[in-house]
């Protein structure tokens, strides 16, 4: 190709891996350029694994993991992390739950102690459970019920696209399910999924590998061994005819629409999957992208547009089944049918004519920037490496992603676009409730 | 009950020695046209961050908003798509944003593209065209965005608080009316650009895998042709807070209430700043604060609350914000007032202060540990006339603030008697609850 390409740079973060006798997998990635560290513990359980009748349980349990543990009172975890100058959080995804902190590097041993203590056993009390059910209900109110477009599309689109409980249910959970959760439910969930053999610990930043290894053995070595549970198969057949639904959002002032198509298995068929990740950016990344140029600027059919792979915008930490999503907000009285038709037309055009001169290379250059920027923070590095280890046994893939993205070809992007047919699409429309 | 029976208690490991705050290598130059350029080296990833801060006080609200939205919509030689594509080629992107103090262009890209990014930046600054079609499109998009914002409780609560705190000061209204946006014409944007987008008093920050001197040269080469002394406008100082009845803003049917409380604060350079920052942390400025532990972890009223000292050119203010369940609005307000009053009247414990101090010092280190963090910090400081060296001075002040200093700051700034309080929620359901605690005036939610 004639267009001069920006050379796609790579990182060379070193990666040390080992497994403790109790099955805990460990990834270390030292970088002594700033006196800070990132610590991440990832458990291989997410929204898809929660039992029927217990919607929202994986997330509720994430809250309970902060409520005290074997040697720590309620509130102690927060105080010890922040009192060491750090910040912390946890998050629940479709396929995993993570816990993490980022701190000045003099707090390494403290952070390891805190994570090991709750891996041995959180304090699961009735009082803490009721308190955190209340907190989670407020979280759902602030993020979903009390605001326009709450849960759109990550909570509202999966039930259109999928049929089985694991893939289709509301991962935030119903108030009824949350309120009926019990301490024995939590204890069972912990025993089953929070096993040392089902977890990965990653530490990044200003560490000495030998010293960190000693400290990890000291604190995690005697966490009782429990094997990982067998992960069920969550596969569902692809759609063979278009699915479309709508709902009224009483708080929303403008129409919105999201559509999604299934993509190849991100883990077992990474080579086939990657072109879809690139395609999403070719379509939507910035003013020079296909759909923004057409729908926002030329047709003025939408006011904003986004696209990504993975319902939570997480192309490199999700397992099958997942999807490429496009979402748009429309002007008042906007025509959702027309927007979907235009998207089909642009996908056809891409499938037929391929990308324009330089279009793919510039998209890849910007994707590289995004990937590098995310790994600049030590915590971003630890979290991603932990999940790459867990799902692929390949934490060093993080270093290769910019290059691999850069190797996706015009032909692959074109072939990916050709599969995004209307009959494989699930879509959902938000009808504004007249709150204008 | 606990999942596993506790064994012999294990002791919390001590912290290692604190690492000294080390400032990165940097350089600064003021160009002939008045532009200050600051370049900071952090070579962790092969990228560079760009922040251009331009003073923009007292600009016409709607025109300023549309200008920010259309600044990158074309030049004499490039269309909006070409600008975006040219930036994309070097892995870059730029976006423009505005607030009552400044117009800001921010972005990042591959460090190999720095020269090209600066060239494009210069072209936009000297030759932005505000094409008719693009302006029309972006105007409509902005109007739609304003409508969406007005349906968000956080926006409505903020709007009501700003109006109540700032009265007739330019900070009082920060979102333009849709009609005013629709009335903006390209000619007005070109005039505003000519009048206000100029290098005098502007600060460009470049942070990343760059040799600072070489980055300054690149900036000088690209941006020396940007000229114009134009017009500046100083903001009057923000008015002092005037406590009064609680303002209850009615949002019928709301399932939560949004509490917003403003308290007095001081600028970063004020002798009380470090002690106030620590007092704020102890009250509600981080998760392990009294307020969050009380209303979230003890009582389950909320997903989270946060208090923050906000610094603007015309003044500083402390804002506490929390969304709580409708049925516990009164009790949540009671606990909030209680925690403010308790800290304003009784000194904090030594261990509470140490914990807050470590947090403040540690998060300084964390904030400096990425290119993007350093760039935002450098730019925010530069906007208040400060440089990164101030971080070290501030860290020293945080390190030596005593319980007495913090107690004094709390008494001076956190006393609930000085608070301006706004609550957005379902007035019919929460009115009686809050009226039991404070005199109340009620108004409908207004955008």
HADDOCK unambig.tbl for C-alpha pairs under 7 A between the chains (distance, minus, plus):
assign (segid A and resid 6 and name CA) (segid B and resid 89 and name CA) 6.64 0.50 0.50
assign (segid A and resid 6 and name CA) (segid B and resid 90 and name CA) 6.06 0.50 0.50
assign (segid A and resid 34 and name CA) (segid B and resid 369 and name CA) 5.88 0.50 0.50
assign (segid A and resid 35 and name CA) (segid B and resid 19 and name CA) 6.83 0.50 0.50
assign (segid A and resid 36 and name CA) (segid B and resid 366 and name CA) 6.53 0.50 0.50
assign (segid A and resid 70 and name CA) (segid B and resid 6 and name CA) 5.69 0.50 0.50
assign (segid A and resid 71 and name CA) (segid B and resid 9 and name CA) 5.77 0.50 0.50
assign (segid A and resid 71 and name CA) (segid B and resid 10 and name CA) 6.26 0.50 0.50
assign (segid A and resid 78 and name CA) (segid B and resid 288 and name CA) 6.03 0.50 0.50
assign (segid A and resid 79 and name CA) (segid B and resid 288 and name CA) 5.50 0.50 0.50
assign (segid A and resid 82 and name CA) (segid B and resid 359 and name CA) 5.31 0.50 0.50
assign (segid A and resid 83 and name CA) (segid B and resid 355 and name CA) 4.18 0.50 0.50
assign (segid A and resid 83 and name CA) (segid B and resid 356 and name CA) 6.50 0.50 0.50
assign (segid A and resid 83 and name CA) (segid B and resid 358 and name CA) 5.47 0.50 0.50
assign (segid A and resid 83 and name CA) (segid B and resid 359 and name CA) 5.51 0.50 0.50
assign (segid A and resid 84 and name CA) (segid B and resid 358 and name CA) 5.73 0.50 0.50
assign (segid A and resid 84 and name CA) (segid B and resid 359 and name CA) 6.31 0.50 0.50
assign (segid A and resid 85 and name CA) (segid B and resid 358 and name CA) 4.79 0.50 0.50
assign (segid A and resid 85 and name CA) (segid B and resid 359 and name CA) 3.70 0.50 0.50
assign (segid A and resid 85 and name CA) (segid B and resid 360 and name CA) 6.61 0.50 0.50
assign (segid A and resid 85 and name CA) (segid B and resid 361 and name CA) 6.31 0.50 0.50
assign (segid A and resid 85 and name CA) (segid B and resid 362 and name CA) 3.72 0.50 0.50
assign (segid A and resid 85 and name CA) (segid B and resid 363 and name CA) 5.86 0.50 0.50
assign (segid A and resid 86 and name CA) (segid B and resid 359 and name CA) 6.28 0.50 0.50
assign (segid A and resid 86 and name CA) (segid B and resid 362 and name CA) 6.02 0.50 0.50
assign (segid A and resid 86 and name CA) (segid B and resid 363 and name CA) 6.37 0.50 0.50
assign (segid A and resid 103 and name CA) (segid B and resid 362 and name CA) 6.86 0.50 0.50
assign (segid A and resid 104 and name CA) (segid B and resid 362 and name CA) 5.91 0.50 0.50
assign (segid A and resid 104 and name CA) (segid B and resid 365 and name CA) 6.88 0.50 0.50
assign (segid A and resid 106 and name CA) (segid B and resid 15 and name CA) 5.69 0.50 0.50
assign (segid A and resid 106 and name CA) (segid B and resid 16 and name CA) 4.44 0.50 0.50
assign (segid A and resid 106 and name CA) (segid B and resid 17 and name CA) 6.17 0.50 0.50
assign (segid A and resid 106 and name CA) (segid B and resid 18 and name CA) 6.33 0.50 0.50
assign (segid A and resid 107 and name CA) (segid B and resid 15 and name CA) 5.21 0.50 0.50
assign (segid A and resid 107 and name CA) (segid B and resid 16 and name CA) 6.41 0.50 0.50
assign (segid A and resid 109 and name CA) (segid B and resid 13 and name CA) 6.34 0.50 0.50
assign (segid A and resid 110 and name CA) (segid B and resid 12 and name CA) 6.64 0.50 0.50
assign (segid A and resid 110 and name CA) (segid B and resid 13 and name CA) 5.36 0.50 0.50
assign (segid A and resid 110 and name CA) (segid B and resid 14 and name CA) 6.87 0.50 0.50
assign (segid A and resid 110 and name CA) (segid B and resid 15 and name CA) 6.83 0.50 0.50
assign (segid A and resid 121 and name CA) (segid B and resid 3 and name CA) 5.95 0.50 0.50
assign (segid A and resid 121 and name CA) (segid B and resid 4 and name CA) 5.98 0.50 0.50
assign (segid A and resid 122 and name CA) (segid B and resid 3 and name CA) 6.94 0.50 0.50
assign (segid A and resid 123 and name CA) (segid B and resid 2 and name CA) 5.04 0.50 0.50
assign (segid A and resid 123 and name CA) (segid B and resid 3 and name CA) 6.87 0.50 0.50
assign (segid A and resid 124 and name CA) (segid B and resid 1 and name CA) 6.37 0.50 0.50
assign (segid A and resid 124 and name CA) (segid B and resid 2 and name CA) 5.47 0.50 0.50
assign (segid A and resid 124 and name CA) (segid B and resid 3 and name CA) 6.80 0.50 0.50
assign (segid A and resid 125 and name CA) (segid B and resid 1 and name CA) 5.57 0.50 0.50
assign (segid A and resid 125 and name CA) (segid B and resid 2 and name CA) 6.85 0.50 0.50
assign (segid A and resid 131 and name CA) (segid B and resid 297 and name CA) 6.93 0.50 0.50
assign (segid A and resid 131 and name CA) (segid B and resid 299 and name CA) 6.80 0.50 0.50
assign (segid A and resid 131 and name CA) (segid B and resid 300 and name CA) 5.29 0.50 0.50
assign (segid A and resid 132 and name CA) (segid B and resid 300 and name CA) 6.83 0.50 0.50
assign (segid A and resid 134 and name CA) (segid B and resid 300 and name CA) 5.20 0.50 0.50
assign (segid A and resid 135 and name CA) (segid B and resid 296 and name CA) 6.66 0.50 0.50
assign (segid A and resid 135 and name CA) (segid B and resid 300 and name CA) 5.11 0.50 0.50
assign (segid A and resid 135 and name CA) (segid B and resid 301 and name CA) 6.80 0.50 0.50
assign (segid A and resid 135 and name CA) (segid B and resid 302 and name CA) 5.70 0.50 0.50
assign (segid A and resid 135 and name CA) (segid B and resid 303 and name CA) 5.00 0.50 0.50
assign (segid A and resid 136 and name CA) (segid B and resid 303 and name CA) 6.65 0.50 0.50
assign (segid A and resid 138 and name CA) (segid B and resid 302 and name CA) 5.44 0.50 0.50
assign (segid A and resid 138 and name CA) (segid B and resid 303 and name CA) 5.16 0.50 0.50
assign (segid A and resid 138 and name CA) (segid B and resid 324 and name CA) 6.95 0.50 0.50
assign (segid A and resid 138 and name CA) (segid B and resid 325 and name CA) 6.59 0.50 0.50
assign (segid A and resid 139 and name CA) (segid B and resid 303 and name CA) 4.95 0.50 0.50
assign (segid A and resid 146 and name CA) (segid B and resid 254 and name CA) 6.45 0.50 0.50
assign (segid A and resid 146 and name CA) (segid B and resid 255 and name CA) 6.02 0.50 0.50
assign (segid A and resid 146 and name CA) (segid B and resid 256 and name CA) 6.65 0.50 0.50
assign (segid A and resid 147 and name CA) (segid B and resid 152 and name CA) 5.75 0.50 0.50
assign (segid A and resid 147 and name CA) (segid B and resid 153 and name CA) 6.74 0.50 0.50
assign (segid A and resid 148 and name CA) (segid B and resid 151 and name CA) 6.57 0.50 0.50
assign (segid A and resid 148 and name CA) (segid B and resid 152 and name CA) 6.60 0.50 0.50
assign (segid A and resid 187 and name CA) (segid B and resid 3 and name CA) 6.07 0.50 0.50
assign (segid A and resid 251 and name CA) (segid B and resid 151 and name CA) 6.51 0.50 0.50
assign (segid A and resid 252 and name CA) (segid B and resid 151 and name CA) 6.81 0.50 0.50
assign (segid A and resid 253 and name CA) (segid B and resid 147 and name CA) 6.66 0.50 0.50
assign (segid A and resid 253 and name CA) (segid B and resid 148 and name CA) 6.05 0.50 0.50
assign (segid A and resid 253 and name CA) (segid B and resid 151 and name CA) 6.85 0.50 0.50
assign (segid A and resid 286 and name CA) (segid B and resid 84 and name CA) 6.86 0.50 0.50
assign (segid A and resid 287 and name CA) (segid B and resid 81 and name CA) 5.60 0.50 0.50
assign (segid A and resid 287 and name CA) (segid B and resid 84 and name CA) 5.71 0.50 0.50
assign (segid A and resid 288 and name CA) (segid B and resid 81 and name CA) 4.65 0.50 0.50
assign (segid A and resid 288 and name CA) (segid B and resid 84 and name CA) 5.35 0.50 0.50
assign (segid A and resid 288 and name CA) (segid B and resid 85 and name CA) 5.29 0.50 0.50
assign (segid A and resid 297 and name CA) (segid B and resid 137 and name CA) 6.73 0.50 0.50
assign (segid A and resid 300 and name CA) (segid B and resid 137 and name CA) 6.81 0.50 0.50
assign (segid A and resid 303 and name CA) (segid B and resid 141 and name CA) 5.25 0.50 0.50
assign (segid A and resid 331 and name CA) (segid B and resid 144 and name CA) 6.51 0.50 0.50
assign (segid A and resid 362 and name CA) (segid B and resid 88 and name CA) 5.15 0.50 0.50
assign (segid A and resid 362 and name CA) (segid B and resid 89 and name CA) 4.22 0.50 0.50
assign (segid A and resid 362 and name CA) (segid B and resid 91 and name CA) 6.81 0.50 0.50
assign (segid A and resid 363 and name CA) (segid B and resid 88 and name CA) 6.49 0.50 0.50
assign (segid A and resid 365 and name CA) (segid B and resid 88 and name CA) 6.74 0.50 0.50
assign (segid A and resid 365 and name CA) (segid B and resid 89 and name CA) 6.30 0.50 0.50
assign (segid A and resid 365 and name CA) (segid B and resid 90 and name CA) 6.35 0.50 0.50
assign (segid A and resid 365 and name CA) (segid B and resid 91 and name CA) 4.41 0.50 0.50
assign (segid A and resid 366 and name CA) (segid B and resid 88 and name CA) 5.63 0.50 0.50
assign (segid A and resid 366 and name CA) (segid B and resid 91 and name CA) 3.77 0.50 0.50
assign (segid A and resid 366 and name CA) (segid B and resid 92 and name CA) 6.08 0.50 0.50
assign (segid A and resid 368 and name CA) (segid B and resid 91 and name CA) 6.98 0.50 0.50
assign (segid A and resid 369 and name CA) (segid B and resid 91 and name CA) 5.62 0.50 0.50
assign (segid A and resid 369 and name CA) (segid B and resid 109 and name CA) 6.05 0.50 0.50
assign (segid A and resid 369 and name CA) (segid B and resid 110 and name CA) 6.26 0.50 0.50
assign (segid A and resid 372 and name CA) (segid B and resid 45 and name CA) 6.47 0.50 0.50
assign (segid A and resid 376 and name CA) (segid B and resid 44 and name CA) 6.64 0.50 0.50
assign (segid A and resid 376 and name CA) (segid B and resid 45 and name CA) 6.29 0.50 0.50
assign (segid A and resid 376 and name CA) (segid B and resid 370 and name CA) 5.91 0.50 0.50
assign (segid A and resid 377 and name CA) (segid B and resid 370 and name CA) 5.64 0.50 0.50
